[in-house]
Structure formats: structure tokens, C-alpha cells
Amino acid sequence: LDAGLPLEAASPDWAFERGDTDPEGLADRQGRWQHIERSIEHLSPDHRELLLAYASGRSIAEIARGLGASPGRLQSQMSRIRRVIRARSPELRRLLRHEI
């Protein structure tokens, strides 16, 4: 992620843009987001950016094009990220499966 991702790719705003206007739903989603933020603090900034861009719905190919990187390289990085966080929390596993 040498060139860096656009700032909006690393923003948690995508986590709240699901049309959920119920205050309890929003509070729950915000609480889960805060848990996720604490859980990924141990990742390098590049890995956090990649994870958040992927979790926001961008494909590895899209991210690679934006960075001028090879999709294979980013896929390898995502595999390493998954291994590192797999046991950390169900929230992170769901994040990687685009369920949040």
C-alpha cells in the first residue's frame, strides 16, 4: 500500500450507511465499530487501510488498481491479515465476510 488509499476508503462512515435509522441499531453498529477499531489497532497502518477498504465493499482488484499494486500481492496480504485476526473476534470475521 505504498501509494496509500483515498481517505474515504479508511473511513468508518460506510458502516453506518445501511439505511438504519433506528437509534438502537445505530448505537449497536457504532459499538461494534468501536470494538473493531480496538481489535485492529495491532495491525500496521497499511494492513488496516487494506482491511478497511476491503470491508467497505471494494474488491481486491479495485483496491489493486487504485494503488497500482498487483492483485496477487494484495490477496497475499489479506490472507496474512485474516490469519492474524481470525481468532480475535467474531466481529472481525464478519467484517471480512462483509456482514457488518
Biopython code that builds the backbone (N, CA, C, O; Angstrom):
import numpy as np
from Bio.PDB.StructureBuilder import StructureBuilder

atoms = [
    (1, "LEU", "N", (0.830, -1.183, 0.000)),
    (1, "LEU", "CA", (0.000, 0.000, 0.000)),
    (1, "LEU", "C", (0.871, 1.240, 0.000)),
    (1, "LEU", "O", (0.613, 2.217, 0.704)),
    (2, "ASP", "N", (1.894, 1.167, -0.802)),
    (2, "ASP", "CA", (2.878, 2.234, -0.812)),
    (2, "ASP", "C", (2.279, 3.589, -1.172)),
    (2, "ASP", "O", (2.666, 4.604, -0.594)),
    (3, "ALA", "N", (1.348, 3.620, -2.110)),
    (3, "ALA", "CA", (0.780, 4.890, -2.554)),
    (3, "ALA", "C", (-0.317, 5.384, -1.625)),
    (3, "ALA", "O", (-0.684, 6.557, -1.686)),
    (4, "GLY", "N", (-0.839, 4.536, -0.782)),
    (4, "GLY", "CA", (-1.908, 4.922, 0.137)),
    (4, "GLY", "C", (-3.265, 4.876, -0.526)),
    (4, "GLY", "O", (-3.387, 5.015, -1.743)),
    (5, "LEU", "N", (-4.274, 4.681, 0.284)),
    (5, "LEU", "CA", (-5.642, 4.647, -0.210)),
    (5, "LEU", "C", (-6.285, 6.005, -0.005)),
    (5, "LEU", "O", (-5.878, 6.765, 0.874)),
    (6, "PRO", "N", (-7.297, 6.313, -0.823)),
    (6, "PRO", "CA", (-8.021, 7.552, -0.567)),
    (6, "PRO", "C", (-8.588, 7.535, 0.847)),
    (6, "PRO", "O", (-8.962, 6.477, 1.354)),
    (7, "LEU", "N", (-8.652, 8.687, 1.477)),
    (7, "LEU", "CA", (-9.084, 8.774, 2.864)),
    (7, "LEU", "C", (-10.445, 8.137, 3.099)),
    (7, "LEU", "O", (-10.653, 7.495, 4.128)),
    (8, "GLU", "N", (-11.381, 8.304, 2.158)),
    (8, "GLU", "CA", (-12.715, 7.756, 2.377)),
    (8, "GLU", "C", (-12.714, 6.237, 2.441)),
    (8, "GLU", "O", (-13.648, 5.654, 2.989)),
    (9, "ALA", "N", (-11.708, 5.586, 1.905)),
    (9, "ALA", "CA", (-11.638, 4.126, 1.963)),
    (9, "ALA", "C", (-11.383, 3.644, 3.375)),
    (9, "ALA", "O", (-11.760, 2.527, 3.729)),
    (10, "ALA", "N", (-10.755, 4.466, 4.179)),
    (10, "ALA", "CA", (-10.436, 4.064, 5.547)),
    (10, "ALA", "C", (-11.398, 4.668, 6.563)),
    (10, "ALA", "O", (-11.159, 4.594, 7.768)),
    (11, "SER", "N", (-12.469, 5.259, 6.085)),
    (11, "SER", "CA", (-13.432, 5.895, 6.982)),
    (11, "SER", "C", (-14.487, 4.902, 7.437)),
    (11, "SER", "O", (-14.938, 4.080, 6.639)),
    (12, "PRO", "N", (-14.891, 4.959, 8.703)),
    (12, "PRO", "CA", (-15.935, 4.056, 9.175)),
    (12, "PRO", "C", (-17.320, 4.457, 8.702)),
    (12, "PRO", "O", (-18.285, 3.755, 9.004)),
    (13, "ASP", "N", (-17.460, 5.561, 7.969)),
    (13, "ASP", "CA", (-18.782, 6.023, 7.561)),
    (13, "ASP", "C", (-19.558, 4.958, 6.803)),
    (13, "ASP", "O", (-20.780, 4.885, 6.934)),
    (14, "TRP", "N", (-18.882, 4.133, 6.014)),
    (14, "TRP", "CA", (-19.581, 3.092, 5.266)),
    (14, "TRP", "C", (-20.332, 2.156, 6.197)),
    (14, "TRP", "O", (-21.338, 1.571, 5.796)),
    (15, "ALA", "N", (-19.871, 2.001, 7.420)),
    (15, "ALA", "CA", (-20.511, 1.087, 8.362)),
    (15, "ALA", "C", (-21.862, 1.613, 8.829)),
    (15, "ALA", "O", (-22.667, 0.854, 9.369)),
    (16, "PHE", "N", (-22.120, 2.898, 8.628)),
    (16, "PHE", "CA", (-23.364, 3.494, 9.101)),
    (16, "PHE", "C", (-24.297, 3.874, 7.958)),
    (16, "PHE", "O", (-25.362, 4.443, 8.200)),
    (17, "GLU", "N", (-23.921, 3.575, 6.728)),
    (17, "GLU", "CA", (-24.719, 3.962, 5.569)),
    (17, "GLU", "C", (-25.576, 2.802, 5.082)),
    (17, "GLU", "O", (-25.624, 2.530, 3.882)),
    (18, "ARG", "N", (-26.232, 2.137, 5.971)),
    (18, "ARG", "CA", (-27.050, 0.983, 5.603)),
    (18, "ARG", "C", (-28.539, 1.296, 5.678)),
    (18, "ARG", "O", (-29.360, 0.379, 5.647)),
    (19, "GLY", "N", (-28.903, 2.568, 5.776)),
    (19, "GLY", "CA", (-30.292, 2.944, 5.852)),
    (19, "GLY", "C", (-30.909, 2.660, 7.214)),
    (19, "GLY", "O", (-32.130, 2.713, 7.363)),
    (20, "ASP", "N", (-30.099, 2.367, 8.186)),
    (20, "ASP", "CA", (-30.564, 2.048, 9.528)),
    (20, "ASP", "C", (-30.796, 3.353, 10.276)),
    (20, "ASP", "O", (-29.845, 4.022, 10.681)),
    (21, "THR", "N", (-32.068, 3.713, 10.460)),
    (21, "THR", "CA", (-32.372, 4.947, 11.177)),
    (21, "THR", "C", (-32.817, 4.676, 12.604)),
    (21, "THR", "O", (-33.037, 5.612, 13.374)),
    (22, "ASP", "N", (-32.949, 3.428, 12.959)),
    (22, "ASP", "CA", (-33.317, 3.048, 14.321)),
    (22, "ASP", "C", (-32.173, 3.402, 15.264)),
    (22, "ASP", "O", (-31.054, 2.926, 15.073)),
    (23, "PRO", "N", (-32.432, 4.234, 16.285)),
    (23, "PRO", "CA", (-31.349, 4.635, 17.196)),
    (23, "PRO", "C", (-30.636, 3.449, 17.850)),
    (23, "PRO", "O", (-29.417, 3.477, 18.021)),
    (24, "GLU", "N", (-31.382, 2.421, 18.210)),
    (24, "GLU", "CA", (-30.739, 1.251, 18.823)),
    (24, "GLU", "C", (-29.844, 0.534, 17.824)),
    (24, "GLU", "O", (-28.751, 0.086, 18.169)),
    (25, "GLY", "N", (-30.310, 0.428, 16.586)),
    (25, "GLY", "CA", (-29.496, -0.207, 15.545)),
    (25, "GLY", "C", (-28.220, 0.567, 15.280)),
    (25, "GLY", "O", (-27.143, -0.010, 15.133)),
    (26, "LEU", "N", (-28.360, 1.894, 15.219)),
    (26, "LEU", "CA", (-27.177, 2.733, 15.007)),
    (26, "LEU", "C", (-26.207, 2.625, 16.178)),
    (26, "LEU", "O", (-24.995, 2.541, 15.981)),
    (27, "ALA", "N", (-26.740, 2.627, 17.389)),
    (27, "ALA", "CA", (-25.874, 2.513, 18.572)),
    (27, "ALA", "C", (-25.165, 1.165, 18.586)),
    (27, "ALA", "O", (-23.986, 1.082, 18.931)),
    (28, "ASP", "N", (-25.883, 0.110, 18.209)),
    (28, "ASP", "CA", (-25.273, -1.222, 18.159)),
    (28, "ASP", "C", (-24.158, -1.262, 17.125)),
    (28, "ASP", "O", (-23.072, -1.780, 17.386)),
    (29, "ARG", "N", (-24.435, -0.717, 15.959)),
    (29, "ARG", "CA", (-23.430, -0.703, 14.890)),
    (29, "ARG", "C", (-22.217, 0.127, 15.304)),
    (29, "ARG", "O", (-21.079, -0.251, 15.026)),
    (30, "GLN", "N", (-22.460, 1.249, 15.964)),
    (30, "GLN", "CA", (-21.348, 2.089, 16.418)),
    (30, "GLN", "C", (-20.521, 1.361, 17.473)),
    (30, "GLN", "O", (-19.293, 1.444, 17.465)),
    (31, "GLY", "N", (-21.184, 0.650, 18.377)),
    (31, "GLY", "CA", (-20.463, -0.127, 19.389)),
    (31, "GLY", "C", (-19.613, -1.211, 18.762)),
    (31, "GLY", "O", (-18.477, -1.443, 19.177)),
    (32, "ARG", "N", (-20.175, -1.883, 17.744)),
    (32, "ARG", "CA", (-19.396, -2.921, 17.051)),
    (32, "ARG", "C", (-18.211, -2.299, 16.331)),
    (32, "ARG", "O", (-17.119, -2.867, 16.321)),
    (33, "TRP", "N", (-18.426, -1.123, 15.723)),
    (33, "TRP", "CA", (-17.322, -0.466, 15.024)),
    (33, "TRP", "C", (-16.198, -0.123, 15.999)),
    (33, "TRP", "O", (-15.023, -0.316, 15.688)),
    (34, "GLN", "N", (-16.558, 0.384, 17.181)),
    (34, "GLN", "CA", (-15.531, 0.722, 18.171)),
    (34, "GLN", "C", (-14.763, -0.523, 18.604)),
    (34, "GLN", "O", (-13.550, -0.468, 18.807)),
    (35, "HIS", "N", (-15.466, -1.642, 18.744)),
    (35, "HIS", "CA", (-14.795, -2.899, 19.092)),
    (35, "HIS", "C", (-13.818, -3.297, 17.981)),
    (35, "HIS", "O", (-12.697, -3.727, 18.250)),
    (36, "ILE", "N", (-14.256, -3.148, 16.752)),
    (36, "ILE", "CA", (-13.398, -3.488, 15.614)),
    (36, "ILE", "C", (-12.171, -2.589, 15.600)),
    (36, "ILE", "O", (-11.054, -3.067, 15.402)),
    (37, "GLU", "N", (-12.368, -1.291, 15.809)),
    (37, "GLU", "CA", (-11.221, -0.378, 15.824)),
    (37, "GLU", "C", (-10.189, -0.796, 16.865)),
    (37, "GLU", "O", (-8.989, -0.805, 16.589)),
    (38, "ARG", "N", (-10.657, -1.143, 18.059)),
    (38, "ARG", "CA", (-9.725, -1.583, 19.106)),
    (38, "ARG", "C", (-9.039, -2.883, 18.703)),
    (38, "ARG", "O", (-7.868, -3.094, 19.018)),
    (39, "SER", "N", (-9.760, -3.747, 18.013)),
    (39, "SER", "CA", (-9.213, -5.051, 17.655)),
    (39, "SER", "C", (-8.179, -4.985, 16.545)),
    (39, "SER", "O", (-7.335, -5.875, 16.439)),
    (40, "ILE", "N", (-8.226, -3.944, 15.712)),
    (40, "ILE", "CA", (-7.264, -3.877, 14.607)),
    (40, "ILE", "C", (-6.120, -2.906, 14.877)),
    (40, "ILE", "O", (-5.278, -2.682, 14.008)),
    (41, "GLU", "N", (-6.085, -2.332, 16.072)),
    (41, "GLU", "CA", (-5.004, -1.397, 16.398)),
    (41, "GLU", "C", (-3.628, -2.028, 16.262)),
    (41, "GLU", "O", (-2.651, -1.331, 15.989)),
    (42, "HIS", "N", (-3.540, -3.344, 16.450)),
    (42, "HIS", "CA", (-2.243, -4.015, 16.395)),
    (42, "HIS", "C", (-1.746, -4.196, 14.964)),
    (42, "HIS", "O", (-0.573, -4.511, 14.761)),
    (43, "LEU", "N", (-2.610, -4.003, 13.972)),
    (43, "LEU", "CA", (-2.188, -4.147, 12.580)),
    (43, "LEU", "C", (-1.376, -2.932, 12.148)),
    (43, "LEU", "O", (-1.524, -1.843, 12.702)),
    (44, "SER", "N", (-0.524, -3.131, 11.161)),
    (44, "SER", "CA", (0.222, -1.996, 10.610)),
    (44, "SER", "C", (-0.770, -1.051, 9.923)),
    (44, "SER", "O", (-1.856, -1.475, 9.529)),
    (45, "PRO", "N", (-0.404, 0.222, 9.779)),
    (45, "PRO", "CA", (-1.304, 1.162, 9.090)),
    (45, "PRO", "C", (-1.679, 0.685, 7.686)),
    (45, "PRO", "O", (-2.832, 0.825, 7.278)),
    (46, "ASP", "N", (-0.729, 0.128, 6.947)),
    (46, "ASP", "CA", (-1.027, -0.373, 5.605)),
    (46, "ASP", "C", (-2.043, -1.504, 5.648)),
    (46, "ASP", "O", (-2.961, -1.549, 4.830)),
    (47, "HIS", "N", (-1.883, -2.410, 6.593)),
    (47, "HIS", "CA", (-2.817, -3.531, 6.695)),
    (47, "HIS", "C", (-4.196, -3.057, 7.141)),
    (47, "HIS", "O", (-5.208, -3.580, 6.675)),
    (48, "ARG", "N", (-4.246, -2.078, 8.031)),
    (48, "ARG", "CA", (-5.548, -1.522, 8.436)),
    (48, "ARG", "C", (-6.249, -0.893, 7.240)),
    (48, "ARG", "O", (-7.444, -1.105, 7.032)),
    (49, "GLU", "N", (-5.500, -0.117, 6.450)),
    (49, "GLU", "CA", (-6.084, 0.512, 5.259)),
    (49, "GLU", "C", (-6.640, -0.532, 4.306)),
    (49, "GLU", "O", (-7.757, -0.396, 3.807)),
    (50, "LEU", "N", (-5.861, -1.570, 4.056)),
    (50, "LEU", "CA", (-6.297, -2.622, 3.148)),
    (50, "LEU", "C", (-7.544, -3.307, 3.688)),
    (50, "LEU", "O", (-8.507, -3.515, 2.950)),
    (51, "LEU", "N", (-7.535, -3.655, 4.951)),
    (51, "LEU", "CA", (-8.678, -4.323, 5.568)),
    (51, "LEU", "C", (-9.930, -3.451, 5.487)),
    (51, "LEU", "O", (-11.001, -3.946, 5.136)),
    (52, "LEU", "N", (-9.810, -2.175, 5.803)),
    (52, "LEU", "CA", (-10.972, -1.287, 5.784)),
    (52, "LEU", "C", (-11.484, -1.049, 4.370)),
    (52, "LEU", "O", (-12.693, -0.978, 4.154)),
    (53, "ALA", "N", (-10.583, -0.927, 3.411)),
    (53, "ALA", "CA", (-11.013, -0.763, 2.020)),
    (53, "ALA", "C", (-11.756, -2.008, 1.553)),
    (53, "ALA", "O", (-12.786, -1.906, 0.887)),
    (54, "TYR", "N", (-11.239, -3.174, 1.897)),
    (54, "TYR", "CA", (-11.884, -4.432, 1.521)),
    (54, "TYR", "C", (-13.239, -4.563, 2.214)),
    (54, "TYR", "O", (-14.227, -4.952, 1.590)),
    (55, "ALA", "N", (-13.279, -4.239, 3.491)),
    (55, "ALA", "CA", (-14.523, -4.356, 4.260)),
    (55, "ALA", "C", (-15.577, -3.359, 3.790)),
    (55, "ALA", "O", (-16.771, -3.579, 3.994)),
    (56, "SER", "N", (-15.148, -2.269, 3.166)),
    (56, "SER", "CA", (-16.105, -1.282, 2.673)),
    (56, "SER", "C", (-16.775, -1.747, 1.388)),
    (56, "SER", "O", (-17.639, -1.056, 0.849)),
    (57, "GLY", "N", (-16.379, -2.913, 0.898)),
    (57, "GLY", "CA", (-17.026, -3.474, -0.279)),
    (57, "GLY", "C", (-16.192, -3.422, -1.543)),
    (57, "GLY", "O", (-16.617, -3.921, -2.585)),
    (58, "ARG", "N", (-15.018, -2.828, -1.467)),
    (58, "ARG", "CA", (-14.157, -2.789, -2.652)),
    (58, "ARG", "C", (-13.507, -4.149, -2.845)),
    (58, "ARG", "O", (-13.116, -4.804, -1.878)),
    (59, "SER", "N", (-13.395, -4.560, -4.076)),
    (59, "SER", "CA", (-12.753, -5.842, -4.365)),
    (59, "SER", "C", (-11.237, -5.679, -4.317)),
    (59, "SER", "O", (-10.711, -4.569, -4.391)),
    (60, "ILE", "N", (-10.551, -6.809, -4.192)),
    (60, "ILE", "CA", (-9.085, -6.786, -4.221)),
    (60, "ILE", "C", (-8.612, -6.169, -5.535)),
    (60, "ILE", "O", (-7.653, -5.398, -5.550)),
    (61, "ALA", "N", (-9.286, -6.509, -6.643)),
    (61, "ALA", "CA", (-8.896, -5.963, -7.948)),
    (61, "ALA", "C", (-9.051, -4.439, -7.977)),
    (61, "ALA", "O", (-8.182, -3.740, -8.498)),
    (62, "GLU", "N", (-10.153, -3.921, -7.420)),
    (62, "GLU", "CA", (-10.357, -2.468, -7.375)),
    (62, "GLU", "C", (-9.289, -1.783, -6.531)),
    (62, "GLU", "O", (-8.734, -0.756, -6.922)),
    (63, "ILE", "N", (-9.014, -2.362, -5.379)),
    (63, "ILE", "CA", (-8.003, -1.781, -4.492)),
    (63, "ILE", "C", (-6.641, -1.799, -5.179)),
    (63, "ILE", "O", (-5.898, -0.819, -5.130)),
    (64, "ALA", "N", (-6.324, -2.916, -5.816)),
    (64, "ALA", "CA", (-5.038, -3.044, -6.511)),
    (64, "ALA", "C", (-4.915, -1.999, -7.618)),
    (64, "ALA", "O", (-3.872, -1.360, -7.759)),
    (65, "ARG", "N", (-5.980, -1.824, -8.402)),
    (65, "ARG", "CA", (-5.946, -0.803, -9.464)),
    (65, "ARG", "C", (-5.704, 0.580, -8.871)),
    (65, "ARG", "O", (-4.908, 1.354, -9.401)),
    (66, "GLY", "N", (-6.386, 0.890, -7.779)),
    (66, "GLY", "CA", (-6.238, 2.201, -7.148)),
    (66, "GLY", "C", (-4.843, 2.449, -6.613)),
    (66, "GLY", "O", (-4.371, 3.585, -6.568)),
    (67, "LEU", "N", (-4.190, 1.372, -6.208)),
    (67, "LEU", "CA", (-2.850, 1.504, -5.626)),
    (67, "LEU", "C", (-1.735, 1.262, -6.631)),
    (67, "LEU", "O", (-0.568, 1.534, -6.351)),
    (68, "GLY", "N", (-2.097, 0.750, -7.803)),
    (68, "GLY", "CA", (-1.071, 0.372, -8.765)),
    (68, "GLY", "C", (-0.281, -0.833, -8.296)),
    (68, "GLY", "O", (0.898, -0.978, -8.620)),
    (69, "ALA", "N", (-0.937, -1.703, -7.529)),
    (69, "ALA", "CA", (-0.291, -2.910, -6.988)),
    (69, "ALA", "C", (-0.874, -4.132, -7.678)),
    (69, "ALA", "O", (-1.911, -4.052, -8.337)),
    (70, "SER", "N", (-0.208, -5.249, -7.524)),
    (70, "SER", "CA", (-0.734, -6.472, -8.125)),
    (70, "SER", "C", (-1.805, -7.070, -7.218)),
    (70, "SER", "O", (-1.647, -7.094, -5.997)),
    (71, "PRO", "N", (-2.901, -7.556, -7.818)),
    (71, "PRO", "CA", (-3.939, -8.207, -7.019)),
    (71, "PRO", "C", (-3.392, -9.387, -6.219)),
    (71, "PRO", "O", (-3.832, -9.632, -5.095)),
    (72, "GLY", "N", (-2.442, -10.114, -6.789)),
    (72, "GLY", "CA", (-1.852, -11.256, -6.085)),
    (72, "GLY", "C", (-1.156, -10.832, -4.799)),
    (72, "GLY", "O", (-1.272, -11.493, -3.766)),
    (73, "ARG", "N", (-0.437, -9.728, -4.879)),
    (73, "ARG", "CA", (0.259, -9.213, -3.687)),
    (73, "ARG", "C", (-0.744, -8.826, -2.602)),
    (73, "ARG", "O", (-0.557, -9.150, -1.429)),
    (74, "LEU", "N", (-1.811, -8.130, -3.002)),
    (74, "LEU", "CA", (-2.812, -7.721, -2.022)),
    (74, "LEU", "C", (-3.578, -8.916, -1.472)),
    (74, "LEU", "O", (-3.933, -8.936, -0.294)),
    (75, "GLN", "N", (-3.837, -9.914, -2.317)),
    (75, "GLN", "CA", (-4.514, -11.115, -1.840)),
    (75, "GLN", "C", (-3.648, -11.822, -0.805)),
    (75, "GLN", "O", (-4.164, -12.326, 0.193)),
    (76, "SER", "N", (-2.346, -11.865, -1.030)),
    (76, "SER", "CA", (-1.426, -12.450, -0.046)),
    (76, "SER", "C", (-1.473, -11.671, 1.260)),
    (76, "SER", "O", (-1.501, -12.259, 2.341)),
    (77, "GLN", "N", (-1.481, -10.356, 1.157)),
    (77, "GLN", "CA", (-1.561, -9.536, 2.366)),
    (77, "GLN", "C", (-2.874, -9.788, 3.103)),
    (77, "GLN", "O", (-2.887, -9.885, 4.330)),
    (78, "MET", "N", (-3.985, -9.896, 2.357)),
    (78, "MET", "CA", (-5.275, -10.165, 3.001)),
    (78, "MET", "C", (-5.255, -11.524, 3.690)),
    (78, "MET", "O", (-5.830, -11.673, 4.768)),
    (79, "SER", "N", (-4.614, -12.503, 3.098)),
    (79, "SER", "CA", (-4.515, -13.823, 3.735)),
    (79, "SER", "C", (-3.762, -13.720, 5.053)),
    (79, "SER", "O", (-4.155, -14.326, 6.050)),
    (80, "ARG", "N", (-2.679, -12.950, 5.054)),
    (80, "ARG", "CA", (-1.930, -12.760, 6.305)),
    (80, "ARG", "C", (-2.773, -12.024, 7.343)),
    (80, "ARG", "O", (-2.775, -12.383, 8.520)),
    (81, "ILE", "N", (-3.480, -11.005, 6.903)),
    (81, "ILE", "CA", (-4.336, -10.250, 7.822)),
    (81, "ILE", "C", (-5.393, -11.171, 8.420)),
    (81, "ILE", "O", (-5.634, -11.139, 9.627)),
    (82, "ARG", "N", (-6.019, -11.987, 7.587)),
    (82, "ARG", "CA", (-7.045, -12.913, 8.086)),
    (82, "ARG", "C", (-6.479, -13.849, 9.142)),
    (82, "ARG", "O", (-7.106, -14.081, 10.176)),
    (83, "ARG", "N", (-5.292, -14.385, 8.880)),
    (83, "ARG", "CA", (-4.678, -15.298, 9.859)),
    (83, "ARG", "C", (-4.429, -14.587, 11.186)),
    (83, "ARG", "O", (-4.649, -15.153, 12.257)),
    (84, "VAL", "N", (-3.974, -13.355, 11.102)),
    (84, "VAL", "CA", (-3.648, -12.599, 12.311)),
    (84, "VAL", "C", (-4.899, -12.309, 13.140)),
    (84, "VAL", "O", (-4.860, -12.389, 14.368)),
    (85, "ILE", "N", (-5.998, -11.975, 12.482)),
    (85, "ILE", "CA", (-7.178, -11.554, 13.239)),
    (85, "ILE", "C", (-8.240, -12.635, 13.409)),
    (85, "ILE", "O", (-9.229, -12.420, 14.110)),
    (86, "ARG", "N", (-8.054, -13.773, 12.789)),
    (86, "ARG", "CA", (-9.086, -14.819, 12.795)),
    (86, "ARG", "C", (-9.604, -15.127, 14.196)),
    (86, "ARG", "O", (-10.814, -15.244, 14.391)),
    (87, "ALA", "N", (-8.730, -15.255, 15.151)),
    (87, "ALA", "CA", (-9.140, -15.647, 16.499)),
    (87, "ALA", "C", (-9.511, -14.457, 17.380)),
    (87, "ALA", "O", (-9.938, -14.646, 18.519)),
    (88, "ARG", "N", (-9.357, -13.257, 16.881)),
    (88, "ARG", "CA", (-9.565, -12.078, 17.733)),
    (88, "ARG", "C", (-11.018, -11.816, 18.080)),
    (88, "ARG", "O", (-11.322, -11.501, 19.231)),
    (89, "SER", "N", (-11.924, -11.936, 17.123)),
    (89, "SER", "CA", (-13.316, -11.622, 17.450)),
    (89, "SER", "C", (-14.256, -12.007, 16.325)),
    (89, "SER", "O", (-13.882, -11.967, 15.153)),
    (90, "PRO", "N", (-15.491, -12.385, 16.686)),
    (90, "PRO", "CA", (-16.496, -12.669, 15.655)),
    (90, "PRO", "C", (-16.786, -11.430, 14.809)),
    (90, "PRO", "O", (-17.097, -11.549, 13.624)),
    (91, "GLU", "N", (-16.688, -10.248, 15.407)),
    (91, "GLU", "CA", (-16.944, -9.016, 14.652)),
    (91, "GLU", "C", (-15.970, -8.893, 13.482)),
    (91, "GLU", "O", (-16.362, -8.517, 12.377)),
    (92, "LEU", "N", (-14.713, -9.207, 13.727)),
    (92, "LEU", "CA", (-13.723, -9.098, 12.657)),
    (92, "LEU", "C", (-13.947, -10.162, 11.593)),
    (92, "LEU", "O", (-13.764, -9.888, 10.407)),
    (93, "ARG", "N", (-14.335, -11.355, 11.985)),
    (93, "ARG", "CA", (-14.629, -12.392, 10.988)),
    (93, "ARG", "C", (-15.793, -11.953, 10.110)),
    (93, "ARG", "O", (-15.757, -12.143, 8.894)),
    (94, "ARG", "N", (-16.829, -11.366, 10.716)),
    (94, "ARG", "CA", (-17.973, -10.895, 9.938)),
    (94, "ARG", "C", (-17.571, -9.719, 9.054)),
    (94, "ARG", "O", (-18.058, -9.593, 7.930)),
    (95, "LEU", "N", (-16.695, -8.867, 9.548)),
    (95, "LEU", "CA", (-16.199, -7.746, 8.759)),
    (95, "LEU", "C", (-15.538, -8.264, 7.484)),
    (95, "LEU", "O", (-15.755, -7.722, 6.400)),
    (96, "LEU", "N", (-14.745, -9.300, 7.617)),
    (96, "LEU", "CA", (-14.055, -9.856, 6.456)),
    (96, "LEU", "C", (-15.015, -10.521, 5.480)),
    (96, "LEU", "O", (-14.697, -10.679, 4.301)),
    (97, "ARG", "N", (-16.184, -10.908, 5.966)),
    (97, "ARG", "CA", (-17.184, -11.521, 5.082)),
    (97, "ARG", "C", (-18.225, -10.497, 4.637)),
    (97, "ARG", "O", (-19.241, -10.861, 4.043)),
    (98, "HIS", "N", (-17.976, -9.219, 4.923)),
    (98, "HIS", "CA", (-18.860, -8.123, 4.501)),
    (98, "HIS", "C", (-20.236, -8.231, 5.136)),
    (98, "HIS", "O", (-21.226, -7.888, 4.490)),
    (99, "GLU", "N", (-20.338, -8.693, 6.370)),
    (99, "GLU", "CA", (-21.632, -8.830, 7.023)),
    (99, "GLU", "C", (-21.946, -7.678, 7.957)),
    (99, "GLU", "O", (-23.055, -7.597, 8.485)),
    (100, "ILE", "N", (-21.007, -6.800, 8.166)),
    (100, "ILE", "CA", (-21.282, -5.666, 9.060)),
    (100, "ILE", "C", (-21.693, -4.483, 8.209)),
    (100, "ILE", "O", (-21.975, -3.408, 8.740)),
]
sb = StructureBuilder()
sb.init_structure("model")
sb.init_model(0)
sb.init_chain("A")
sb.init_seg("    ")
for serial, (resi, resn, name, xyz) in enumerate(atoms, 1):
    if name == "N":
        sb.init_residue(resn, " ", resi, " ")
    sb.init_atom(name, np.array(xyz, "f"), 0.0, 1.0, " ", f" {name:<3s}", serial, name[0])
structure = sb.get_structure()
